Amino acid sequence: MKNLFLSLSILAAVFTGCSDDEENTITPVQGELTGSITANRTLAYGNYTLNGIVTIESGVTVTFDAGSTITANAANGVDALVVKNGGKLIMNGTASQPIVMTEPSAVPGSWGGIIMYGDAPINGSGATTTRASEDGLNLMYGGTNATHNGGTLRYVRVEYAGKKITDGTSEMNGFSFYSVGSGTILENLVSYKGADDGFEFYGGTVSANNLISYGNFDDSFDWQDGWKGQNNTNWFASQVGTGNFGMEIEASNNNNAFWPVISNITLKRATGTITEGGSSAAEYDAIQFKKQGNGHFSNIMISGYTTTGATAVRIQDAATNTDQVNGSKIKLTNVKINDNTSQFAGAGTVSVAFPSGNYTTSSTATGASITAGNWSTVGGVNLLQ
């Protein structure tokens, strides 16, 4: 693997203007990122190109300054920013100066997004504790380090990701978190118009606050392998044009006694939005539980899931209904539905009846409460509308 190559037209930020009442002007660095990053790097505010799959190796910390833009290019093959287990990515953007990762064609699925690996616990199919990733890299994930720290992502926007790999089975998302631990900070993140899921968690213990999933083709939020983040709040999904489930929840067919906890959720689906598999594919519910998926969710606002046959909450299989619903491991409290979407239903012959107190409605539920800003605005459009 070759080392990181930075072709910089400007090696340092240039400051102009020196009076007390004038704002300093910073000229952005220009650079390229490629190959393996094997030594700590702090990348100054600038405009960087992402060439290929760039990996942050174990023991290495890479820091980007606020306001930086990293641009992938679909024409050069598969691009992605990958944090290997033991590596750290620090992106401390701000509300006014987010860090933006994008692709110039503005075509969903043009690149692979941010992919982070850790060694926090997973509970994979067959109760396995390690698995190979499904992103085409075939890296192993899973471990025993619940407090794994992969870095800090604050005020980061990923645009037009969700690359489908040509082998027909591998796929990337806007943000992919493989067994990432609770020491990692995920706050104020946007996944914008990707061709797969906005955010996907593959096991692990990490929590995430103030997430926006907008216009992603598959699910807005998705997880498997026993993800159990306990301190999640303010998740906002807006499905427009093409989109499947607002939230797809599974636990890899493992009946389990743990679950994620998420408060303040808004799931919206625009009129005319079709599913990724075409208008006939029945993946149009706000929340789907399957394969023993569970969790505790509160203060939920749902609107627009009015396709014929759709429901707010779908229990997809009999085992999930028996073990998770009847076992009181799925709790949805203070749910507000703003249209004629039905409250909940089972797939096929599955008959759902939540135990008392495990599914409650509220006319005053507010959903996600997120402060808008430049970080949540694309092309002049506020994504939080």
C-alpha positions in Angstrom: 0.0 0.0 0.0 1.4 3.4 -0.9 1.6 6.2 1.7 -0.7 9.1 1.7 0.1 11.6 -1.1 -0.7 15.2 -0.6 -0.2 17.4 -3.7 -0.6 20.8 -2.1 -0.7 24.0 -4.2 -0.6 25.9 -1.0 1.3 24.4 1.9 -0.1 26.6 4.7 -3.2 28.7 5.2 -2.7 32.4 4.2 -4.1 35.1 6.4 -4.9 38.5 5.1 -6.4 41.6 6.7 -5.1 42.7 10.1 -7.4 45.4 11.4 -9.4 44.7 14.5 -12.7 45.2 12.8 -11.9 43.1 9.7 -12.4 39.4 9.4 -9.3 37.4 8.6 -9.5 35.5 5.3 -8.1 32.0 5.1 -7.1 30.7 1.7 -7.9 26.9 1.6 -5.2 24.3 1.0 -5.6 22.2 -2.2 -4.6 18.5 -1.9 -5.1 14.9 -2.8 -5.7 11.9 -0.5 -4.8 8.4 -1.8 -3.6 5.0 -0.5 -2.8 4.1 3.1 -2.2 6.8 5.8 0.4 5.4 8.1 1.4 8.4 10.1 -0.6 11.0 12.1 -1.8 13.9 9.9 -3.5 17.1 10.6 -5.0 18.4 7.3 -5.5 22.2 7.3 -8.7 23.8 6.1 -8.9 23.1 2.4 -10.3 21.4 -0.6 -9.1 17.8 -1.0 -9.7 15.1 -3.6 -10.2 11.5 -2.6 -8.6 9.1 -5.0 -9.5 5.5 -4.5 -10.0 3.7 -1.1 -8.1 5.7 1.4 -7.4 3.9 4.7 -6.4 5.2 8.1 -4.3 2.5 9.5 -4.2 1.2 13.1 -2.5 3.5 15.5 -2.9 6.5 13.2 -5.0 9.6 13.8 -6.1 11.9 10.9 -7.6 15.2 11.7 -9.5 17.5 9.3 -10.0 21.2 10.0 -13.6 22.6 10.0 -14.9 23.9 6.7 -12.9 21.4 4.6 -14.3 19.7 1.5 -13.3 16.2 0.4 -14.4 15.4 -3.2 -14.5 11.8 -4.6 -14.8 11.1 -8.3 -16.8 8.2 -9.6 -14.7 8.1 -12.8 -11.6 6.8 -11.0 -13.2 3.6 -9.6 -14.3 3.0 -6.0 -13.6 5.8 -3.6 -14.1 5.6 0.2 -12.6 6.9 3.4 -11.9 3.9 5.6 -10.9 3.9 9.3 -9.4 0.6 10.3 -9.7 -0.8 13.8 -7.2 1.1 15.9 -7.2 4.1 13.7 -8.9 7.4 14.5 -10.7 10.0 12.3 -11.2 13.4 13.8 -13.6 15.7 11.9 -14.6 18.6 14.1 -16.7 20.7 11.8 -19.1 23.4 13.1 -22.7 24.4 12.3 -21.4 27.2 10.1 -18.4 25.4 8.7 -19.2 21.7 8.3 -16.8 19.2 6.8 -18.4 18.1 3.5 -17.6 14.9 1.5 -19.2 15.0 -1.9 -18.9 13.9 -5.6 -19.2 16.3 -8.5 -21.7 14.4 -10.6 -24.2 14.6 -7.8 -25.4 11.1 -8.7 -26.4 8.8 -5.7 -24.1 5.8 -5.4 -21.0 7.5 -6.8 -18.7 6.6 -4.0 -18.4 4.6 -0.7 -18.8 7.2 2.1 -17.2 6.9 5.5 -16.5 3.4 6.7 -15.3 2.9 10.3 -14.2 -0.4 11.9 -13.8 -1.2 15.6 -13.5 -4.1 17.9 -16.6 -3.6 20.0 -18.9 -6.7 20.6 -21.2 -8.0 17.9 -23.8 -10.7 17.8 -23.8 -12.0 14.3 -25.8 -14.7 12.6 -25.4 -18.0 14.5 -24.2 -16.0 17.5 -20.8 -15.3 15.9 -18.6 -12.7 17.5 -16.7 -11.8 14.4 -17.7 -11.4 10.8 -16.4 -10.2 7.4 -17.7 -6.9 6.2 -20.2 -6.5 3.4 -18.5 -3.5 1.8 -16.3 -5.4 -0.7 -13.3 -5.0 1.6 -13.9 -8.2 3.5 -12.3 -6.9 6.6 -13.1 -8.7 9.9 -15.1 -6.8 12.6 -16.2 -7.7 16.1 -14.4 -8.1 19.4 -14.6 -7.5 23.2 -13.7 -3.8 23.5 -17.1 -2.1 24.2 -15.4 1.3 24.7 -13.5 1.3 21.4 -12.8 4.8 20.2 -12.6 5.4 16.4 -12.5 9.2 16.7 -14.9 12.1 16.5 -17.3 13.1 13.7 -19.1 16.4 14.3 -20.9 18.4 11.7 -20.0 16.2 8.8 -22.1 15.8 5.7 -21.7 12.9 3.2 -23.3 13.4 -0.2 -24.0 11.0 -3.0 -22.5 7.9 -1.4 -23.9 4.3 -1.2 -21.7 2.7 -3.8 -22.8 -0.7 -5.2 -19.8 -2.9 -5.8 -19.9 -4.8 -9.1 -19.8 -8.2 -7.5 -23.5 -7.9 -7.0 -23.5 -8.5 -3.3 -21.3 -5.9 -1.7 -22.5 -2.4 -0.9 -21.5 0.8 0.9 -23.6 3.4 2.7 -23.3 7.0 3.6 -21.9 6.1 7.0 -21.0 2.5 7.8 -20.0 1.6 11.4 -18.6 -1.9 11.9 -18.4 -2.9 15.6 -17.7 0.7 16.6 -17.5 1.4 20.3 -18.9 3.8 22.8 -15.7 5.9 23.0 -16.5 7.2 19.5 -18.3 10.5 19.2 -20.9 10.9 16.4 -22.8 14.2 16.4 -24.6 16.3 13.8 -24.1 14.1 10.8 -25.9 14.3 7.4 -26.2 11.5 4.9 -27.5 13.1 1.7 -28.9 11.3 -1.4 -27.0 8.0 -1.2 -27.9 4.9 -3.2 -28.0 2.6 -0.2 -28.7 3.2 3.6 -28.0 6.6 5.1 -26.5 5.2 8.3 -25.9 1.5 9.1 -24.6 0.0 12.3 -23.1 -3.5 12.3 -23.1 -4.4 15.9 -21.1 -2.3 18.3 -22.0 0.0 21.2 -21.5 3.5 19.7 -24.3 6.1 20.1 -25.2 8.9 17.7 -26.9 12.2 18.2 -28.5 14.7 15.7 -28.5 12.6 12.6 -30.1 13.6 9.3 -30.8 11.0 6.6 -32.1 12.7 3.5 -33.1 11.2 0.2 -31.3 7.9 0.6 -32.5 5.1 -1.7 -32.6 2.2 0.7 -33.3 2.7 4.4 -32.7 5.9 6.3 -31.4 4.1 9.3 -30.4 0.4 9.4 -28.7 -2.0 11.9 -27.9 -5.6 12.5 -25.5 -7.9 14.4 -26.7 -6.8 17.8 -26.0 -3.0 17.7 -26.9 -1.6 21.2 -26.1 2.1 21.4 -27.7 3.3 24.6 -27.6 7.1 24.3 -29.1 8.1 20.9 -31.3 11.1 20.3 -32.6 13.3 17.6 -32.8 11.2 14.4 -34.4 12.8 11.4 -35.3 11.0 8.2 -36.7 12.6 5.0 -37.4 10.2 2.2 -37.8 11.8 -1.2 -38.0 10.3 -4.6 -36.8 6.8 -3.7 -36.6 5.2 -0.3 -37.4 2.0 1.5 -37.9 1.7 5.3 -37.4 4.7 7.5 -35.8 2.3 10.0 -34.9 -1.3 9.4 -34.2 -3.1 12.6 -32.8 -6.6 13.0 -30.5 -8.6 15.3 -29.2 -11.3 12.9 -31.8 -13.9 14.2 -30.4 -13.9 17.7 -33.1 -13.7 20.5 -31.4 -11.3 22.9 -31.8 -9.4 26.1 -30.2 -6.1 25.0 -31.3 -3.4 22.7 -30.6 0.1 21.5 -32.3 3.2 23.0 -33.3 6.1 20.8 -35.3 9.2 21.8 -36.8 11.9 19.6 -37.3 10.4 16.1 -38.8 12.0 13.0 -39.6 9.8 10.0 -41.0 11.6 6.9 -41.9 10.3 3.4 -42.7 12.6 0.6 -45.7 12.0 -1.7 -44.8 9.9 -4.7 -41.7 8.3 -3.1 -41.2 4.8 -4.5 -39.1 2.0 -3.1 -35.7 1.1 -4.4 -37.0 -2.2 -5.8 -39.7 -0.4 -7.7 -43.2 0.6 -6.7 -44.3 -3.0 -6.2 -41.7 -3.8 -3.6 -43.3 -3.8 -0.1 -40.5 -2.0 1.7 -42.4 1.2 2.4 -43.1 1.1 6.2 -41.8 3.7 8.6 -40.2 1.1 10.9 -39.7 -2.6 10.3 -38.6 -5.1 12.9 -37.3 -8.5 11.7 -34.8 -11.3 12.6 -35.2 -10.6 16.4 -34.7 -6.9 16.1 -35.8 -4.9 19.2 -35.2 -1.6 21.0 -36.7 1.2 23.1 -37.9 4.2 21.1 -39.6 7.3 22.4 -41.1 10.6 21.2 -41.6 9.5 17.6 -43.2 11.6 14.8 -44.3 9.7 11.6 -45.8 11.1 8.4 -46.2 10.2 4.8 -46.1 6.4 4.9 -49.5 6.1 3.2 -48.7 3.7 0.3 -51.5 1.1 0.1 -50.6 -1.6 2.6 -48.0 0.4 4.5 -47.9 0.8 8.2 -46.0 2.8 10.8 -44.5 -0.3 12.5 -44.2 -3.7 10.8 -43.3 -6.9 12.6 -42.0 -9.0 9.7 -41.8 -12.5 11.1 -43.4 -14.7 13.7 -40.3 -15.3 15.8 -39.7 -11.6 16.2 -43.3 -11.2 17.2 -43.2 -14.0 19.8 -39.8 -13.2 21.3 -39.5 -9.5 21.0 -43.0 -8.0 20.9 -44.6 -10.5 23.4 -41.4 -10.6 25.4 -41.6 -6.8 25.9 -38.2 -6.2 24.2 -39.8 -3.8 21.6 -41.1 -0.5 23.2 -42.4 2.4 21.2 -43.7 5.2 23.4 -45.3 8.6 22.6 -45.9 7.9 18.9 -47.6 10.5 16.8 -48.8 9.7 13.3 -49.7 12.8 11.3 -51.9 11.1 8.6 -53.8 8.0 7.9 -51.0 5.5 8.3 -52.0 2.6 10.4 -50.2 2.2 13.8 -48.8 -1.3 13.5 -49.2 -4.6 11.7 -47.6 -8.0 11.1 -46.5 -9.4 7.8 -48.6 -12.1 6.3 -50.4 -14.1 9.1 -48.5 -12.5 12.0 -50.9 -11.0 14.4 -49.4 -8.2 16.6 -50.6 -7.1 20.0 -48.2 -5.1 22.1 -48.2 -5.8 25.9 -49.7 -2.9 27.9 -47.5 0.2 27.9 -45.1 -1.0 25.2 -46.8 0.9 22.4 -48.3 4.2 23.3 -49.5 7.2 21.3 -49.4 10.9 22.0 -50.9 13.9 20.4 -48.0 16.1 21.7 -45.0 14.1 20.5 -42.5 16.3 18.7 -40.0 14.0 17.2 -36.4 15.1 16.5 -35.3 18.6 17.7 -32.3 19.7 15.7 -30.9 23.2 15.2 -30.6 23.9 11.5 -27.6 25.7 9.9 -25.2 25.6 7.1 -24.4 22.0 8.0 -28.0 20.9 7.3 -28.5 23.0 4.1 -27.7 21.8 0.6 -28.2 24.0 -2.5 -30.1 26.5 -0.3 -32.6 23.9 0.9 -32.9 23.3 4.6 -33.1 19.5 5.0 -34.9 19.8 8.3 -38.1 21.1 6.7 
